[in-house]
Amino acid sequence: MKLLYLLLLSCFVCSCSHSIRNNDKLMGIQLDFDLSAVTDDSLFLSEFVSEAKQIPLKLPDGEVIGEVGQVFFTPSEIFVVDRRLNMVFRFDEDGNWLSSLNKLGEGPDEYLVITNFWVADSTMYIYDKRMQKINLYTCDGKYIRNIKCQYRCSDIAMTDAGSFLCLTPDFIFNNPMGVWMMDADGNYQKTLLDYEEKYPVIFNYWKYIYRNSSEELSVYSPISNTSYRYDHDSLSVNWRIGLKQATLQAYKGLSSSMDIKGDCFIPVCWLDATNYLFLIWGNIRGDEPAYTLYNKKDNQVKISKNLSVDVQGMAELGSPVVTNLSDCFVTSIPYYGSYILQEYRLR
């Protein structure tokens, strides 16, 4: 389990007492945690997972997956982003290989890094932060065109209207900071949530822009520990978390995590499902992770330093990976040059 967490970020040992305030629809849910007392010796997957299944990814001879970074599911296909090799592998729903995309380079149809990936209308989108552009390909890998971006962002998602919701939580000179909009041609439109001060750059593989359980586009702010729901170029609060311990808010004015001298707690993984809010918390100073489960139906919170895999057929949790599924927690396990995907369907 410790190896799993090291793949995500640095770890921590902590515990939690909590209070919950249900506010109006615009204010969302306020969860206040004090990381000082555990509520459960172990959190069991069976408490919030109804079923689980494995999908072995079958590759042709000569093909390997270095490290699963992101998985995008369509009704009939699975797209796996290899964060180590910067490739995209395409499989059918049973894990049989269909095609691969490897376009590393600096040409118009190439990319240097896959910062984010998604599929819409049978088109693959690759956002490359280094080259400041979005490349479009057919699902079998044929180049279509690219969109030059006026500014850089750390995370990005396409809205239903074809524009782009962007997040830049860290300081980049002469670049909008916070949550902002970009039009379909890559031009800056407006800022929805402004970060006026510098905050430390915290590298995290987890995506801050996601679809919540209602399939609404949402963005998590690592600065305020708040999840915002996006609707027609405006933001409203889904939920917010207040910690008694220090978070990034305590280090305003710093531009690097190397300048942080004390504790700093951040969520390195979360799932905003229909009935549950599940988070894995970490301290950049190290130690073990903590697992937090909030039941939206009865407003109960459980938190533990241990997560027990007691779902039938599963021997280990695997490494959590980012997906587009809202009610499913997905992990990956290395397997002879390829991987096995594990889907944990929440109750």
Residue pairs with C-beta under 8 A, 6 or more apart in sequence:
1 306
1 307
1 317
2 11
2 288
4 317
4 318
4 319
4 320
5 11
5 268
5 280
5 282
5 288
5 289
7 319
8 204
8 205
8 206
8 268
8 269
8 280
8 282
8 289
8 319
8 320
9 203
9 204
9 205
9 266
9 268
9 282
9 284
10 282
10 283
10 284
10 285
10 286
10 287
11 282
11 283
11 286
11 287
11 288
11 289
12 265
12 281
12 282
12 283
12 285
12 286
12 287
12 288
12 289
12 290
13 287
13 288
13 290
13 305
14 35
14 36
14 245
14 265
14 281
14 283
14 287
14 290
14 305
15 35
15 36
15 37
15 38
15 39
15 290
15 303
15 305
16 33
16 34
16 35
16 36
16 37
16 38
16 39
16 290
16 292
16 301
16 303
17 33
17 34
17 36
17 37
17 39
18 31
18 32
18 33
18 34
18 301
18 303
19 31
19 32
20 29
20 30
20 31
20 32
20 294
20 299
20 301
21 29
21 30
21 32
22 29
22 299
23 29
23 30
25 236
26 236
26 237
27 237
28 226
28 227
28 229
28 236
28 237
28 238
28 239
28 240
29 238
29 239
29 240
29 296
30 239
30 240
30 242
31 239
31 240
31 241
31 242
31 277
31 294
31 301
32 241
32 242
32 243
32 244
33 241
33 242
33 243
33 244
33 292
33 301
33 303
34 243
34 244
34 245
35 243
35 244
35 245
35 265
35 281
35 290
36 244
38 303
38 304
38 305
39 301
39 302
39 303
39 304
40 302
40 303
40 304
41 304
41 306
42 304
42 306
42 307
42 308
43 291
43 293
43 302
43 303
43 304
43 306
43 307
43 308
44 308
44 310
45 52
45 307
45 308
45 309
45 310
45 311
45 314
45 317
45 344
46 310
46 311
47 293
47 302
48 275
48 276
48 278
48 293
48 295
48 346
48 347
49 311
49 329
49 344
49 345
49 346
49 347
50 345
50 346
50 347
51 311
51 344
51 345
52 311
52 312
52 313
52 314
52 342
52 343
52 344
52 345
53 313
53 342
53 343
54 313
54 314
54 340
54 341
54 342
54 343
55 78
55 94
55 95
55 340
55 341
55 342
55 343
56 95
56 335
56 338
56 340
57 65
57 78
57 80
57 89
57 91
57 95
57 97
57 335
57 338
57 339
57 340
57 341
58 91
58 95
58 96
58 97
58 338
59 65
59 89
59 97
59 337
59 338
60 97
63 89
63 97
63 100
63 337
64 337
64 338
65 80
65 82
65 85
65 89
65 337
65 338
65 339
66 82
66 83
66 84
66 85
67 82
67 83
67 84
67 85
68 80
68 81
68 82
68 83
68 319
68 321
68 332
68 339
68 341
69 81
69 82
69 83
69 84
69 114
69 205
69 321
69 322
70 80
70 81
70 83
70 114
70 116
70 117
70 207
70 321
70 322
70 323
71 78
71 79
71 80
71 81
71 321
71 322
71 323
71 330
71 332
71 341
72 78
72 79
72 81
72 117
72 118
72 119
72 323
72 324
73 79
73 323
73 324
73 325
74 119
75 93
76 92
76 93
77 90
77 91
77 92
77 93
77 98
77 139
78 90
78 91
78 92
78 93
78 95
78 341
79 88
79 89
79 90
79 91
79 117
79 119
79 124
80 88
80 89
80 90
80 91
80 339
80 341
81 87
81 88
81 114
81 117
82 88
82 89
83 114
83 205
85 102
86 102
86 104
86 111
86 112
86 113
86 114
87 100
87 101
87 102
88 100
88 101
88 114
88 117
88 124
88 126
89 97
89 100
89 101
90 97
90 98
90 99
90 100
90 101
90 139
90 140
91 97
91 98
92 98
95 341
98 140
99 139
99 140
99 141
100 141
101 124
101 137
101 141
103 109
103 110
103 111
103 135
103 137
103 141
103 143
104 110
104 111
104 112
105 111
105 112
106 112
106 131
108 143
108 146
109 135
109 143
109 146
110 135
111 126
111 128
111 131
111 133
111 135
112 128
112 130
112 131
113 128
113 129
113 130
114 126
114 127
114 128
115 127
115 128
115 129
115 130
115 154
115 155
115 156
116 126
116 127
116 155
116 156
116 157
116 207
117 124
117 125
117 126
117 127
118 124
118 125
118 157
118 158
118 324
119 125
119 139
120 158
122 138
122 139
123 136
123 137
123 138
123 139
123 144
124 136
124 137
124 138
124 139
124 141
125 134
125 135
125 136
125 158
126 134
126 135
126 137
127 133
127 134
127 149
127 156
128 134
128 135
129 152
129 153
129 154
132 148
132 149
132 151
132 152
133 146
133 147
133 148
133 149
133 186
134 146
134 147
134 149
134 156
134 164
134 186
135 143
135 145
135 146
136 143
136 144
136 145
136 146
136 147
137 143
137 144
138 144
147 184
147 185
147 186
148 186
149 182
149 186
150 182
150 186
150 187
150 188
151 166
151 168
151 172
151 175
151 176
151 180
151 182
151 188
152 168
152 172
152 175
153 166
153 167
153 168
153 180
153 182
154 167
154 168
154 169
154 170
154 208
155 166
155 167
155 207
155 208
155 209
155 219
156 164
156 165
156 166
156 167
156 182
156 209
157 164
157 165
157 209
157 210
157 217
158 164
158 165
159 165
159 217
159 230
160 217
162 184
163 181
163 182
163 183
163 184
163 189
164 181
164 182
164 183
164 184
165 179
165 181
165 209
165 217
165 219
165 230
166 176
166 179
166 180
166 181
166 182
167 178
167 179
167 180
167 208
167 209
167 219
167 221
168 175
168 176
168 177
168 178
168 180
168 195
169 177
169 178
169 195
169 199
169 201
169 202
169 208
169 221
169 222
169 223
170 177
170 198
170 199
170 200
170 201
170 255
171 177
171 198
171 199
171 201
171 255
176 188
176 191
176 194
177 194
177 195
177 196
178 191
178 192
178 193
178 194
178 195
178 221
179 191
179 192
179 193
179 219
179 221
179 228
179 235
180 188
180 189
180 190
180 191
180 192
180 193
181 188
181 189
181 190
181 191
181 192
181 233
182 188
182 189
183 189
189 233
190 233
192 230
192 233
192 234
192 235
193 221
193 228
193 235
195 223
197 252
197 253
198 252
198 253
198 254
198 255
199 223
199 248
199 251
199 252
199 254
199 255
200 248
200 251
200 254
200 255
200 256
200 257
200 259
200 260
200 264
201 255
201 256
201 257
202 222
202 248
202 257
202 264
202 266
202 284
203 257
204 222
204 266
204 268
205 322
206 267
206 268
206 269
206 270
206 320
206 322
207 322
208 219
208 220
208 221
208 222
209 217
209 218
209 219
209 220
210 217
210 218
210 219
210 220
210 272
210 322
210 324
210 326
211 217
211 218
211 324
211 326
212 218
212 227
212 229
212 238
212 272
212 326
213 272
213 273
213 274
213 326
213 327
215 326
216 229
216 230
216 231
217 229
217 230
218 227
218 228
218 229
218 230
218 238
218 272
219 227
219 228
219 230
219 235
220 226
220 227
220 228
220 267
220 270
221 227
221 228
222 248
222 266
223 248
223 249
224 240
224 249
225 240
225 241
225 242
225 243
225 247
225 249
225 267
226 237
226 239
226 240
226 241
227 237
227 238
227 239
227 240
227 272
228 235
228 236
228 237
228 238
229 235
229 236
229 237
229 238
238 272
239 272
239 277
241 267
243 265
245 263
245 265
246 262
246 263
246 264
246 265
247 264
247 265
247 266
248 264
248 266
250 262
250 264
251 259
251 260
251 264
254 260
257 264
257 284
260 284
262 285
263 283
263 284
263 285
264 283
264 284
264 285
265 281
265 282
265 283
266 281
266 282
266 284
267 279
267 280
267 281
267 282
268 280
268 281
268 282
268 289
269 279
269 280
269 320
270 277
270 278
270 279
270 280
271 277
271 278
271 279
271 329
271 346
272 326
273 326
273 327
273 346
274 296
274 326
274 327
274 346
275 295
275 296
275 297
275 346
275 347
276 293
276 294
276 295
276 296
276 346
276 347
277 292
277 293
277 294
277 296
278 291
278 292
278 293
278 294
278 329
278 346
279 291
279 292
280 289
280 290
280 291
280 292
280 320
281 289
281 290
281 291
281 292
282 289
288 305
289 305
290 303
290 304
290 305
291 303
291 304
291 305
291 306
291 307
292 301
292 302
292 303
293 301
293 302
293 303
294 300
294 301
295 301
295 302
307 317
309 315
309 316
309 317
311 344
314 342
314 344
316 333
317 331
317 342
318 331
318 332
318 333
318 340
318 342
319 331
319 332
319 333
320 329
320 330
320 331
321 330
321 331
321 332
321 341
323 330
325 343
327 345
327 346
328 343
328 344
328 345
328 346
329 343
329 344
329 346
330 341
330 342
330 343
330 344
331 341
331 342
331 344
332 339
332 340
332 341
332 342
333 339
333 340
333 342
